[in-house]
Amino acid sequence: MGILIILLVGVLVGWLASALVGGGGGLIFDMAAGIVGALIAGWLFGGGASFLSGNITVTSIALSVVGAVILLLIVSLIRRASLR
């Protein structure tokens, strides 16, 4: 049951980050962005900062959204660079 909750929260985090940055890639992309964003948040803000550690709080979700926004901005920069 825990993995299902992580996937659902990952979708929520990825969707919020996509809404903030603009664009979106669908359900799977949002889920991946949310989970990788949580990993980035855990790395930047300490291991307990992401919802992947099992602490699903407003703070962990907010920090995971920040991580996902960072990820989406980096992906956007890479896409722009490859178009040139």
C-alpha positions in Angstrom: 0.0 0.0 0.0 2.9 2.4 0.7 4.2 2.3 -2.9 0.7 3.3 -4.2 0.6 6.3 -1.9 4.1 7.3 -3.0 3.0 7.1 -6.6 -0.1 9.1 -6.0 1.8 11.8 -4.1 4.4 11.7 -6.9 1.7 12.5 -9.4 0.4 15.3 -7.3 3.8 16.8 -6.8 4.7 16.5 -10.5 1.4 18.0 -11.5 1.9 21.0 -9.2 5.4 21.5 -10.5 4.2 21.3 -14.1 1.5 23.8 -13.4 4.1 26.2 -11.9 6.7 25.9 -14.7 4.2 25.5 -17.5 3.6 22.7 -19.9 3.2 19.1 -18.9 3.9 15.7 -20.2 1.0 13.6 -18.9 0.5 11.3 -16.0 3.6 9.2 -16.3 5.8 12.3 -16.8 4.3 14.1 -13.9 4.7 11.0 -11.7 8.4 10.7 -12.7 9.0 14.4 -12.2 7.4 14.2 -8.7 9.4 11.2 -7.6 12.7 12.6 -9.0 11.8 16.0 -7.5 11.4 14.3 -4.1 14.9 12.8 -4.5 16.3 16.2 -5.4 14.6 17.7 -2.4 16.0 15.0 -0.1 19.4 15.6 -1.5 19.2 19.4 -1.2 17.3 19.8 2.1 18.3 16.6 3.9 16.9 13.0 3.7 13.8 13.6 5.7 12.7 16.5 3.5 11.0 14.4 0.8 7.9 12.4 1.1 9.9 9.3 0.0 11.2 9.0 3.5 7.7 8.1 4.7 6.9 11.5 6.2 4.0 12.8 4.0 3.5 16.3 5.4 2.7 19.6 3.8 6.4 20.6 4.2 7.7 17.4 2.6 5.3 17.9 -0.3 6.2 21.6 -0.7 9.9 20.8 -0.7 9.4 18.0 -3.2 7.5 20.4 -5.5 10.6 22.7 -5.3 12.8 19.8 -6.3 10.5 18.9 -9.2 10.4 22.6 -10.3 14.2 22.5 -10.4 14.1 19.3 -12.4 11.6 20.7 -14.9 13.7 23.9 -15.3 16.8 21.9 -16.0 14.9 19.7 -18.5 13.6 22.8 -20.2 17.1 24.3 -20.5 18.4 21.0 -22.0 15.5 20.9 -24.5 16.2 24.5 -25.6 19.9 23.9 -26.0 19.2 20.8 -28.2 17.0 22.8 -30.5 19.8 25.2 -31.4 
